[in-house]
Amino acid sequence: MHNKINFQNVPLFIIGLFLMALGISLSVKADLGVTPISCIPFVYSQYLPLSLGQLTIAMNCIFLLMQILILGRKFPPFQLTQVLAVSILGYFIDFSLYLVQDINPVSYPSQIAYFLASCLIMSFGIYLVVTMHVTYIPGDGLILAIANTFEKNFGKTKIGFDSSMVLIGILSSFLLIHKLVGIREGTIIAALLVGYFVQLYSKLDQSTVKHIRILFRD
């Protein structure tokens, strides 16, 4: 875990958070299932008088506490900045849901189109957040803490983590609402596509993001 902020990267990091939030909001409007990391907060947002953004913040604060428990004295105090990052993300989620409130696809092809757009946008946001090396989103920080502490492969740990989020979301949905909400075929598609798109952006990026960085630094 890095332990200092590169302030030159902060603007792009915040843009990345907004794009992540916009992607999440578009996936909600597409109504084909939210991404694995949003399964739990989405289900609880249908049951509690709290917004998706607020519940995303709450869940990620739990993830941060789990990091501290796992890492103990090895937890870098600097990484408490994760709270600020996920708070911004939560605000952006609620704000972007407001921005896309009039989007209501009525046909399955239009749902697919919006869902694919959500994956593309979210992936680019994730790519920016990861490559700017400002701080972590607590969910990613927890995966990293588990992988490093127990000497597990990061990719396999992420798959297990995402699968757990979906399973808890399904159980919570049936227990609280007595039907399945927010978890559909799109949830599985997103689990596959988002990672693929992030890798694709990584391969295509070297010139594009470099030029964007220059614009923000000039």
Secondary structure in CASP SS format (residue, H / E / C, confidence):
PFRMAT SS
TARGET T0000
AUTHOR 0000-0000-0000
METHOD secondary structure of the structure
MODEL  1
M C 1.00
H C 1.00
N C 1.00
K C 1.00
I C 1.00
N C 1.00
F H 1.00
Q H 1.00
N H 1.00
V H 1.00
P H 1.00
L H 1.00
F H 1.00
I H 1.00
I H 1.00
G H 1.00
L H 1.00
F H 1.00
L H 1.00
M H 1.00
A H 1.00
L H 1.00
G H 1.00
I H 1.00
S H 1.00
L H 1.00
S H 1.00
V H 1.00
K H 1.00
A H 1.00
D C 1.00
L C 1.00
G C 1.00
V C 1.00
T C 1.00
P H 1.00
I H 1.00
S H 1.00
C H 1.00
I H 1.00
P H 1.00
F H 1.00
V H 1.00
Y H 1.00
S H 1.00
Q C 1.00
Y C 1.00
L C 1.00
P C 1.00
L C 1.00
S C 1.00
L H 1.00
G H 1.00
Q H 1.00
L H 1.00
T H 1.00
I H 1.00
A H 1.00
M H 1.00
N H 1.00
C H 1.00
I H 1.00
F H 1.00
L H 1.00
L H 1.00
M H 1.00
Q H 1.00
I H 1.00
L H 1.00
I H 1.00
L H 1.00
G H 1.00
R H 1.00
K H 1.00
F C 1.00
P C 1.00
P H 1.00
F H 1.00
Q H 1.00
L H 1.00
T H 1.00
Q H 1.00
V H 1.00
L H 1.00
A H 1.00
V H 1.00
S H 1.00
I H 1.00
L H 1.00
G H 1.00
Y H 1.00
F H 1.00
I H 1.00
D H 1.00
F H 1.00
S H 1.00
L H 1.00
Y H 1.00
L H 1.00
V C 1.00
Q C 1.00
D C 1.00
I C 1.00
N C 1.00
P C 1.00
V C 1.00
S C 1.00
Y H 1.00
P H 1.00
S H 1.00
Q H 1.00
I H 1.00
A H 1.00
Y H 1.00
F H 1.00
L H 1.00
A H 1.00
S H 1.00
C H 1.00
L H 1.00
I H 1.00
M H 1.00
S H 1.00
F H 1.00
G H 1.00
I H 1.00
Y H 1.00
L H 1.00
V H 1.00
V H 1.00
T H 1.00
M C 1.00
H C 1.00
V C 1.00
T C 1.00
Y C 1.00
I C 1.00
P H 1.00
G H 1.00
D H 1.00
G H 1.00
L H 1.00
I H 1.00
L H 1.00
A H 1.00
I H 1.00
A H 1.00
N H 1.00
T H 1.00
F C 1.00
E C 1.00
K C 1.00
N C 1.00
F H 1.00
G H 1.00
K H 1.00
T H 1.00
K H 1.00
I H 1.00
G H 1.00
F H 1.00
D H 1.00
S H 1.00
S H 1.00
M H 1.00
V H 1.00
L H 1.00
I H 1.00
G H 1.00
I H 1.00
L H 1.00
S H 1.00
S H 1.00
F H 1.00
L H 1.00
L H 1.00
I C 1.00
H C 1.00
K C 1.00
L C 1.00
V C 1.00
G C 1.00
I C 1.00
R C 1.00
E H 1.00
G H 1.00
T H 1.00
I H 1.00
I H 1.00
A H 1.00
A H 1.00
L H 1.00
L H 1.00
V H 1.00
G H 1.00
Y H 1.00
F H 1.00
V H 1.00
Q H 1.00
L H 1.00
Y H 1.00
S H 1.00
K H 1.00
L H 1.00
D H 1.00
Q H 1.00
S H 1.00
T H 1.00
V H 1.00
K H 1.00
H H 1.00
I H 1.00
R H 1.00
I H 1.00
L H 1.00
F H 1.00
R H 1.00
D C 1.00
END
